[in-house]
Amino acid sequence: MSDLVLFWHRRDLRVSDSIGLATACETNARVVGVFCFDRAILSQGVAPARVTYLVGCLKRLAEDYRQAGSELLFLDGDPIVKIPQLASTLKATAVHFHLDVEPYSRTRDERVIAALTAQNIQAHPQWDRLLHEPNAIQTGNKQPYTVYGPFWRNWSSQPKPAPVEVKLPPSALTPAERQALTLVPTIDLPTAQELGFTWDQPLTQELGTRAAEQILTKFCHRAIVEYDEQRNYPAVTGTSEMSAALVFGTIGIRTVWAATTTAMTEARSDEARTGITTWQQELAWREFYQQAMYHFPSLALGPYRDHFKQFPWRNDETQFQAWCEGKTGYPIVDAAMRQLNSIGWMHNHCRMIVASFLTKDLIINWQRGEKYFMERLIDGDLSANNGGWQWSASSGMDPKPLRIFNPYTQAQKFDPEGDYIRQWVPELKPIATNLILSGNILPLTRHQVGYPLPIVDHAVQQRLFKDLYASVKGA
């Protein structure tokens, strides 16, 4: 019987295009997967929709292991204890896994590596979630980039790795190994409810690798060529709808990039090529924020710009609750927040609108919005969420930080027929489109349809924020 090695899954819930799993399979050993439900993560305000999606993807991953003649084991508890304990109990010779950029994950992995090493079990960490690992894209002075534009020019000029072939061998546990599992112990795959999370709405994102591949194929055959024109219109299906799949790694990033290069080869117009390039730039934004989190882990705790640490946020609790519930009296803001609360997802451009409104109109600390998003989003990701919120709040890595979105002009430009607003704020359906978009709905009419008055005056709050920003920056 050949040696046994473990592959520790985290945000790479697939058995294809996986660098670490491919490496494990090249050892001529039996390869068994393991996933640990980390209570330290699950206790930090995780979105119920995200946990429901996770469990569904794990179910499909377990099926993929069974079809290959192997299996996926489940643990519940502290991975610093559980992973080395499982490896030792099964007499595994090595544990393979993929590295992460987040501060908690990096500390956890260092401790797991130390525990494995102490037991003479090899640890094999590798980069996989990025096309280029964090230290691979640097300035001429060998420093990490803090501005996206130069990062994109360097990043896009580098050759991209091809998808990795994985040949998962039949890896049945021996009777003795299966008996030993009672000492760990392993668990059956729990439901989201058993983990303490309830989500009773249909998931908007399809589950598992095959679904992710189908979504990618459909997107690259159609919507990607119009992506530059359609991506900012929330009433239109103009985005890839792959965000959750990328967060949980049900599809490899090399597979995704290869699909875009194929689409570029088949493109027949400049408009199509522009659409493809624009979506490739979104993939670069994803990596920019991840390398930023890796090199500047303090981003997870506060603003990138030092002067913003003393910003005098107003933090009105009543206004924050109105924002959370989609009852601000600003239709585009309320539509986006109700979409988030209803389905656990929000259109990307609307994320910028509501973030600008919270920070620039309500003058509420962006970290409250960041936390609320992570408690609701099915595709919540620390690096992307933090980067987006800091960009919107003017506290992050933005060479022109003082941007303020006017919610009325945003609605007029990107929801010109009011379709998105009417979908999520149904009490406004009978109101004329021009009134919805301009906000010039009479107080009596608002009262009759049950829609609130604006909780602030955008023009007034815009001036106030600019004054506060100037005073803090000057100080």
C-alpha positions as CSV (number, residue, x, y, z in Angstrom):
1,M,0.0,0.0,0.0
2,S,1.4,3.4,-1.1
3,D,1.9,6.3,1.3
4,L,-1.0,8.6,2.1
5,V,-0.9,12.4,1.7
6,L,-3.6,14.9,2.5
7,F,-4.7,17.9,0.5
8,W,-6.2,20.6,2.7
9,H,-8.9,22.5,0.9
10,R,-9.9,26.0,1.9
11,R,-10.8,28.4,-0.9
12,D,-10.0,26.0,-3.7
13,L,-13.0,23.7,-3.8
14,R,-12.2,21.8,-7.0
15,V,-10.2,18.8,-8.2
16,S,-9.1,20.5,-11.5
17,D,-6.6,23.2,-12.4
18,S,-5.1,23.0,-8.9
19,I,-1.4,23.5,-8.4
20,G,-1.2,22.0,-5.0
21,L,-3.5,19.0,-5.7
22,A,-1.6,18.3,-8.9
23,T,1.7,18.4,-7.0
24,A,0.3,16.0,-4.4
25,C,-0.9,13.6,-7.1
26,E,2.6,13.5,-8.6
27,T,4.1,11.9,-5.4
28,N,2.8,8.4,-6.4
29,A,1.0,8.4,-3.1
30,R,-2.7,8.1,-2.2
31,V,-4.3,11.5,-2.0
32,V,-7.2,12.3,0.3
33,G,-8.9,15.7,0.6
34,V,-9.8,17.3,3.9
35,F,-11.8,20.4,4.8
36,C,-11.9,21.9,8.3
37,F,-14.8,24.1,9.5
38,D,-12.8,26.7,11.2
39,R,-14.9,28.1,14.0
40,A,-12.7,31.2,14.3
41,I,-13.8,32.2,10.8
42,L,-17.4,31.1,11.2
43,S,-17.7,33.2,14.4
44,Q,-16.7,36.5,12.6
45,G,-20.0,37.6,11.1
46,V,-20.0,35.4,8.0
47,A,-23.0,35.7,5.6
48,P,-25.5,32.9,5.9
49,A,-25.8,32.9,2.1
50,R,-22.0,32.4,1.9
51,V,-22.0,29.5,4.3
52,T,-25.0,27.9,2.4
53,Y,-23.0,28.3,-0.8
54,L,-19.9,26.8,0.8
55,V,-21.7,23.7,2.0
56,G,-23.3,23.2,-1.4
57,C,-19.9,23.4,-3.1
58,L,-18.3,21.0,-0.6
59,K,-21.1,18.5,-1.4
60,R,-20.1,18.6,-5.0
61,L,-16.4,18.5,-4.2
62,A,-17.0,15.3,-2.1
63,E,-18.8,13.8,-5.1
64,D,-15.8,14.6,-7.4
65,Y,-13.5,12.8,-4.9
66,R,-15.8,9.8,-4.8
67,Q,-16.0,9.6,-8.6
68,A,-12.2,9.5,-8.6
69,G,-12.1,6.7,-6.1
70,S,-10.9,8.9,-3.2
71,E,-12.7,10.8,-0.5
72,L,-13.0,14.2,1.1
73,L,-12.9,14.2,4.9
74,F,-14.5,16.8,7.1
75,L,-13.2,18.2,10.4
76,D,-14.8,20.7,12.8
77,G,-12.7,22.9,15.0
78,D,-9.3,24.6,15.1
79,P,-7.3,23.6,12.0
80,I,-4.0,24.3,13.9
81,V,-5.0,21.3,16.1
82,K,-7.2,19.3,13.8
83,I,-5.0,19.2,10.6
84,P,-1.8,17.9,12.3
85,Q,-3.9,15.5,14.4
86,L,-5.5,14.0,11.3
87,A,-2.2,13.7,9.5
88,S,-0.6,12.1,12.4
89,T,-3.5,9.7,13.0
90,L,-3.6,8.5,9.4
91,K,0.3,8.4,9.3
92,A,0.2,10.8,6.3
93,T,3.6,11.7,5.0
94,A,2.7,15.2,3.8
95,V,0.0,17.8,3.8
96,H,-0.4,20.0,0.7
97,F,-2.4,23.2,0.7
98,H,-2.6,26.6,-1.0
99,L,-1.4,29.9,0.5
100,D,-3.6,32.9,1.3
101,V,-3.0,36.6,1.6
102,E,-5.2,37.4,4.6
103,P,-3.5,38.1,7.9
104,Y,-5.5,35.5,9.9
105,S,-4.9,32.8,7.3
106,R,-1.1,33.5,7.1
107,T,-0.7,33.2,10.9
108,R,-2.8,30.1,11.0
109,D,-0.8,28.4,8.2
110,E,2.5,29.2,9.9
111,R,1.3,27.5,13.0
112,V,0.0,24.5,11.1
113,I,3.3,24.2,9.3
114,A,5.2,24.3,12.6
115,A,2.9,21.6,14.1
116,L,3.4,19.4,11.1
117,T,7.1,19.8,11.1
118,A,7.3,19.0,14.8
119,Q,5.8,15.6,13.9
120,N,8.1,15.0,10.9
121,I,5.2,15.5,8.5
122,Q,6.1,17.4,5.4
123,A,4.1,20.6,4.7
124,H,3.8,21.7,1.1
125,P,2.3,25.2,0.8
126,Q,2.0,26.7,-2.7
127,W,0.4,29.8,-4.4
128,D,-2.6,29.0,-6.5
129,R,-5.4,31.7,-6.2
130,L,-3.4,34.3,-8.2
131,L,-2.0,34.3,-11.7
132,H,1.0,36.0,-10.1
133,E,2.0,35.5,-6.5
134,P,2.3,38.7,-4.4
135,N,6.0,39.1,-4.7
136,A,6.1,38.5,-8.5
137,I,4.7,41.9,-9.6
138,Q,6.9,44.8,-8.2
139,T,8.0,48.3,-9.1
140,G,11.4,49.0,-10.5
141,N,12.5,49.5,-6.9
142,K,11.3,46.1,-5.9
143,Q,8.4,47.5,-3.9
144,P,4.8,46.5,-4.0
145,Y,2.5,48.6,-6.1
146,T,0.1,51.0,-4.4
147,V,-1.5,52.4,-7.5
148,Y,-3.6,50.2,-9.8
149,G,-2.6,51.7,-13.2
150,P,1.1,50.9,-13.1
151,F,0.3,47.5,-11.5
152,W,-2.0,46.7,-14.4
153,R,0.6,47.6,-17.0
154,N,3.2,45.4,-15.4
155,W,0.8,42.6,-14.5
156,S,-0.8,42.5,-18.0
157,S,2.6,42.4,-19.7
158,Q,3.7,39.2,-17.9
159,P,3.0,35.8,-19.4
160,K,0.2,33.9,-17.7
161,P,0.4,30.3,-16.6
162,A,-1.7,27.7,-18.3
163,P,-4.4,25.6,-16.5
164,V,-2.9,22.7,-14.5
165,E,-3.9,19.1,-15.2
166,V,-4.8,17.1,-12.1
167,K,-4.9,13.3,-12.2
168,L,-6.4,12.3,-8.9
169,P,-5.5,8.6,-8.2
170,P,-7.9,6.1,-6.6
171,S,-7.0,6.5,-2.9
172,A,-9.3,4.4,-0.7
173,L,-8.5,4.4,3.0
174,T,-7.4,1.1,4.4
175,P,-9.6,-0.5,7.1
176,A,-7.0,0.4,9.7
177,E,-7.0,4.1,8.6
178,R,-10.7,4.2,8.6
179,Q,-10.8,2.8,12.1
180,A,-8.2,5.4,13.2
181,L,-10.5,8.2,12.0
182,T,-12.6,7.7,15.2
183,L,-9.7,9.1,17.2
184,V,-9.8,12.5,15.4
185,P,-12.8,12.4,14.8
186,T,-14.1,13.3,11.4
187,I,-17.6,14.4,10.8
188,D,-20.3,14.1,8.1
189,L,-20.8,17.2,5.9
190,P,-23.0,19.4,8.1
191,T,-25.8,21.6,6.8
192,A,-25.6,25.4,7.1
193,Q,-28.3,25.2,9.8
194,E,-26.2,22.7,11.8
195,L,-23.3,25.2,11.6
196,G,-25.6,27.9,13.0
197,F,-26.6,29.7,9.8
198,T,-30.0,30.0,8.2
199,W,-30.6,31.2,4.6
200,D,-34.0,30.5,3.2
201,Q,-33.7,32.2,-0.1
202,P,-32.6,30.5,-3.4
203,L,-28.9,31.0,-4.1
204,T,-28.2,33.3,-7.0
205,Q,-24.9,31.6,-7.8
206,E,-24.6,28.1,-9.2
207,L,-22.7,25.5,-7.2
208,G,-19.5,23.6,-8.0
209,T,-16.9,23.3,-10.7
210,R,-19.1,22.2,-13.6
211,A,-21.5,25.0,-13.0
212,A,-18.7,27.5,-12.8
213,E,-17.3,26.2,-16.1
214,Q,-20.7,26.5,-17.8
215,I,-21.1,30.1,-16.5
216,L,-17.7,31.0,-17.8
217,T,-18.3,29.4,-21.2
218,K,-21.6,31.2,-21.5
219,F,-20.1,34.6,-20.5
220,C,-17.1,34.3,-22.8
221,H,-19.3,33.4,-25.8
222,R,-21.7,36.3,-25.3
223,A,-21.6,39.0,-22.6
224,I,-17.8,39.4,-22.3
225,V,-17.7,41.2,-25.7
226,E,-20.2,43.8,-24.5
227,Y,-18.8,43.9,-21.0
228,D,-17.3,47.4,-21.3
229,E,-20.7,48.8,-22.4
230,Q,-23.0,46.8,-20.1
231,R,-21.1,46.2,-16.8
232,N,-22.4,49.3,-15.0
233,Y,-26.1,48.8,-15.7
234,P,-27.7,46.8,-12.8
235,A,-30.9,46.0,-14.7
236,V,-28.9,44.2,-17.3
237,T,-27.1,40.8,-17.0
238,G,-23.8,42.3,-18.1
239,T,-21.4,40.9,-15.6
240,S,-19.9,37.4,-15.4
241,E,-21.8,36.2,-12.3
242,M,-18.7,34.3,-11.3
243,S,-17.7,36.2,-8.2
244,A,-18.6,33.5,-5.7
245,A,-16.9,30.8,-7.8
246,L,-13.7,32.8,-7.7
247,V,-14.0,33.5,-4.0
248,F,-14.3,29.8,-3.2
249,G,-12.1,28.6,-6.0
250,T,-14.6,26.2,-7.6
251,I,-12.8,27.1,-10.8
252,G,-9.1,27.7,-11.3
253,I,-8.0,31.3,-12.1
254,R,-5.8,29.9,-14.9
255,T,-8.8,28.3,-16.5
256,V,-10.6,31.6,-16.3
257,W,-7.7,33.5,-17.9
258,A,-7.4,30.9,-20.7
259,A,-11.1,31.4,-21.5
260,T,-10.5,35.2,-21.9
261,T,-7.5,34.7,-24.2
262,T,-9.6,32.3,-26.4
263,A,-12.3,34.9,-26.5
264,M,-9.8,37.5,-27.5
265,T,-8.5,35.3,-30.3
266,E,-12.1,34.8,-31.6
267,A,-13.1,38.5,-31.3
268,R,-14.0,40.1,-34.5
269,S,-14.3,43.8,-33.6
270,D,-12.5,46.5,-31.6
271,E,-15.6,46.8,-29.4
272,A,-15.4,43.1,-28.6
273,R,-11.7,43.2,-27.8
274,T,-12.3,46.3,-25.5
275,G,-15.0,44.3,-23.6
276,I,-12.6,41.4,-23.1
277,T,-9.8,43.6,-22.0
278,T,-12.0,45.4,-19.5
279,W,-13.0,42.1,-17.9
280,Q,-9.3,41.1,-17.8
281,Q,-8.7,44.3,-15.9
282,E,-11.3,43.3,-13.4
283,L,-9.2,40.1,-12.8
284,A,-6.2,42.3,-12.3
285,W,-8.1,44.5,-9.8
286,R,-8.8,41.2,-7.9
287,E,-5.1,40.5,-7.8
288,F,-4.1,44.1,-7.0
289,Y,-6.3,44.1,-3.9
290,Q,-4.9,40.7,-2.9
291,Q,-1.3,41.7,-3.2
292,A,-2.1,44.9,-1.3
293,M,-3.6,42.8,1.6
294,Y,-0.5,40.6,1.5
295,H,2.0,43.5,1.7
296,F,0.0,45.8,3.9
297,P,-1.9,43.5,6.3
298,S,-2.9,46.6,8.4
299,L,-5.5,47.3,5.7
300,A,-7.7,44.7,7.4
301,L,-7.8,46.9,10.5
302,G,-7.9,50.4,9.2
303,P,-7.3,53.0,6.5
304,Y,-4.3,53.0,4.2
305,R,-4.0,56.8,4.4
306,D,-2.7,57.8,7.8
307,H,-4.6,61.0,8.0
308,F,-7.8,59.1,7.7
309,K,-7.3,57.4,11.0
310,Q,-8.5,60.6,12.7
311,F,-11.4,61.3,10.4
312,P,-14.4,62.7,12.4
313,W,-17.1,60.4,11.3
314,R,-20.6,61.3,12.3
315,N,-21.8,57.7,12.7
316,D,-25.5,58.5,13.3
317,E,-27.0,55.1,14.3
318,T,-30.5,55.9,13.0
319,Q,-29.1,56.9,9.6
320,F,-27.0,53.7,9.5
321,Q,-30.0,51.5,10.1
322,A,-31.9,53.3,7.4
323,W,-29.0,52.6,5.0
324,C,-28.9,49.0,6.0
325,E,-32.6,48.5,5.5
326,G,-32.8,50.4,2.2
327,K,-34.9,53.2,3.6
328,T,-32.8,56.3,2.9
329,G,-35.3,57.9,0.5
330,Y,-32.7,57.7,-2.3
331,P,-34.1,55.1,-4.7
332,I,-30.9,53.8,-6.3
333,V,-29.3,53.4,-2.9
334,D,-32.4,51.7,-1.4
335,A,-32.7,49.4,-4.4
336,A,-29.2,48.2,-4.0
337,M,-29.4,47.6,-0.3
338,R,-32.6,45.7,-0.6
339,Q,-31.1,43.6,-3.3
340,L,-28.2,42.7,-1.0
341,N,-30.5,41.9,1.9
342,S,-32.8,39.8,-0.3
343,I,-30.4,37.7,-2.3
344,G,-27.0,38.1,-0.7
345,W,-25.5,39.8,-3.7
346,M,-25.3,43.3,-5.1
347,H,-24.4,44.6,-8.6
348,N,-20.8,45.8,-8.5
349,H,-21.5,49.3,-9.6
350,C,-24.2,49.6,-7.0
351,R,-21.7,48.6,-4.4
352,M,-19.8,51.8,-5.2
353,I,-22.9,53.9,-5.1
354,V,-24.0,52.7,-1.7
355,A,-20.5,52.9,-0.3
356,S,-20.1,56.5,-1.5
357,F,-23.5,57.3,0.0
358,L,-22.7,55.8,3.4
359,T,-19.3,57.5,3.7
360,K,-19.8,60.8,1.8
361,D,-23.5,61.6,2.4
362,L,-24.1,60.0,5.8
363,I,-20.5,60.5,6.9
364,I,-20.4,57.1,8.6
365,N,-17.2,55.1,9.0
366,W,-16.6,52.9,6.0
367,Q,-15.6,50.0,8.3
368,R,-19.2,49.7,9.4
369,G,-20.3,49.3,5.7
370,E,-17.4,46.9,5.1
371,K,-18.5,44.7,8.0
372,Y,-22.2,44.8,6.9
373,F,-21.3,43.7,3.4
374,M,-19.3,40.7,4.8
375,E,-22.3,39.7,6.9
376,R,-24.5,39.6,3.8
377,L,-22.5,38.9,0.6
378,I,-22.4,35.5,-0.9
379,D,-19.2,36.5,-2.6
380,G,-17.7,38.3,0.4
381,D,-13.9,38.4,0.2
382,L,-11.7,40.4,2.6
383,S,-9.3,41.8,0.1
384,A,-11.8,42.8,-2.6
385,N,-14.3,44.1,-0.1
386,N,-11.8,46.1,1.9
387,G,-10.2,47.5,-1.3
388,G,-13.6,48.6,-2.7
389,W,-14.7,50.2,0.5
390,Q,-11.4,52.1,1.0
391,W,-11.6,53.3,-2.6
392,S,-15.1,54.6,-2.0
393,A,-14.2,56.2,1.3
394,S,-11.2,58.0,-0.1
395,S,-9.0,56.3,2.5
396,G,-7.3,53.7,0.2
397,M,-4.8,53.3,-2.6
398,D,-6.3,55.8,-5.0
399,P,-4.2,58.6,-6.7
400,K,-7.4,60.7,-7.0
401,P,-9.2,59.8,-3.8
402,L,-11.8,62.5,-3.4
403,R,-14.6,60.9,-5.4
404,I,-18.2,61.5,-4.5
405,F,-21.1,59.8,-6.4
406,N,-24.3,61.7,-6.8
407,P,-27.0,59.1,-6.3
408,Y,-29.4,60.9,-8.6
409,T,-27.0,61.2,-11.6
410,Q,-25.9,57.6,-11.0
411,A,-29.5,56.5,-11.3
412,Q,-30.1,58.6,-14.4
413,K,-27.1,57.3,-16.1
414,F,-27.1,53.6,-15.2
415,D,-30.8,52.8,-14.6
416,P,-32.4,55.2,-17.1
417,E,-35.7,53.4,-17.3
418,G,-35.9,52.8,-13.5
419,D,-36.2,49.1,-14.0
420,Y,-33.7,48.1,-11.4
421,I,-35.2,50.6,-8.9
422,R,-38.7,49.4,-9.5
423,Q,-37.6,45.7,-9.1
424,W,-36.2,46.2,-5.6
425,V,-38.3,49.2,-4.4
426,P,-41.7,48.0,-5.6
427,E,-43.7,50.8,-3.9
428,L,-42.2,53.2,-6.5
429,K,-43.6,51.3,-9.5
430,P,-46.5,53.7,-10.0
431,I,-44.2,56.8,-9.9
432,A,-43.1,58.4,-13.1
433,T,-39.6,57.5,-14.1
434,N,-38.3,61.0,-14.3
435,L,-39.4,61.6,-10.7
436,I,-37.8,58.4,-9.5
437,L,-34.5,59.2,-11.1
438,S,-34.4,62.9,-10.1
439,G,-35.7,62.3,-6.6
440,N,-38.3,65.0,-7.1
441,I,-41.1,62.9,-5.6
442,L,-43.5,65.1,-3.6
443,P,-43.6,64.4,0.1
444,L,-47.4,63.6,-0.1
445,T,-46.7,61.1,-2.8
446,R,-43.9,59.5,-0.8
447,H,-46.3,59.2,2.1
448,Q,-49.1,57.7,-0.1
449,V,-46.8,54.9,-1.5
450,G,-45.0,54.3,1.8
451,Y,-41.6,55.6,0.7
452,P,-39.5,57.7,3.1
453,L,-38.3,61.3,2.6
454,P,-34.5,61.6,1.9
455,I,-32.7,61.3,5.2
456,V,-30.1,63.9,4.2
457,D,-29.5,66.5,1.5
458,H,-26.8,65.3,-0.9
459,A,-25.6,68.8,-1.8
460,V,-25.2,69.8,1.9
461,Q,-23.5,66.6,2.9
462,Q,-21.2,66.7,-0.1
463,R,-19.9,70.1,1.0
464,L,-19.6,69.0,4.6
465,F,-17.6,65.9,3.7
466,K,-15.2,67.9,1.5
467,D,-14.6,70.4,4.4
468,L,-13.9,67.6,6.8
469,Y,-11.6,65.9,4.3
470,A,-9.7,69.1,3.7
471,S,-9.3,69.7,7.5
472,V,-8.0,66.2,8.2
473,K,-5.7,66.2,5.2
474,G,-4.3,69.6,6.2
475,A,-3.8,68.6,9.8
